[in-house]
Each structure stands twice: as structure tokens, then as C-alpha cells.
Amino acid sequence: MPALDVRFPMGLLFLFLGLILVGYGLTADPAIYAAHSLGQNVNVIWGAIFALFGIAMLTLAAKAKKKTPRD
């Protein structure tokens, strides 16, 4: 029985959430960022960070799967 690698579902989750945040940040009205976040589009910034973290987790999960010997 193979061990559960939590990096794969976690990577998918962060990648999906990151893409949603980036999409919302790119399509939202820029005026909402003027008063609350000093003019910075925090949804795009944090969405990109989430997506990069998700890609890193998926990469690590793929490398671990290649490294384990087949039974």
C-alpha cells in the first residue's frame, strides 16, 4: 500500500486558489484597491504566490513519485 503524499492535493488546492485570485484581481475594478491596499492589487500578488507554491508542491510530489521504487 503506497503512502499518502499530501503534496499532490495540497499543490492542486493552492494552484487552483491562486488562479482564481489572479483571475479576480485582473478582472476587478482597480478602484477597490485605492483605499484599502495602498493602490496595490493584492489579489494578483497573492494569487501568483499561491500558484507558485502550488506548482512547487506538485513538482516535489512528481519527483517523489519518480524516486520511489515500483513494487
URQUIWO-V829998 format. One record per residue. RES is the residue in three letters. D_FIRST is the distance of its C-alpha to the first C-alpha in Angstrom with 1 decimal. Layout:
RES;D_FIRST + RES;D_FIRST
This chain:
MET;0.0 + PRO;3.8 + ALA;6.5 + LEU;9.2 + ASP;12.2 + VAL;15.2 + ARG;17.6 + PHE;17.1 + PRO;18.2 + MET;20.7 + GLY;22.1 + LEU;22.6 + LEU;24.3 + PHE;26.6 + LEU;27.5 + PHE;28.4 + LEU;30.4 + GLY;32.1 + LEU;33.2 + ILE;34.6 + LEU;36.5 + VAL;37.9 + GLY;38.9 + TYR;40.6 + GLY;42.3 + LEU;43.7 + THR;45.1 + ALA;46.4 + ASP;50.0 + PRO;50.7 + ALA;53.2 + ILE;50.5 + TYR;49.5 + ALA;53.1 + ALA;53.6 + HIS;50.2 + SER;48.5 + LEU;51.5 + GLY;51.3 + GLN;47.8 + ASN;45.3 + VAL;42.5 + ASN;40.3 + VAL;40.3 + ILE;39.8 + TRP;36.9 + GLY;35.4 + ALA;35.4 + ILE;33.9 + PHE;31.0 + ALA;30.4 + LEU;30.5 + PHE;28.0 + GLY;25.7 + ILE;26.1 + ALA;25.4 + MET;22.1 + LEU;21.1 + THR;22.3 + LEU;20.3 + ALA;17.1 + ALA;18.0 + LYS;18.9 + ALA;15.7 + LYS;13.8 + LYS;16.4 + LYS;16.2 + THR;12.6 + PRO;12.7 + ARG;11.2 + ASP;9.5
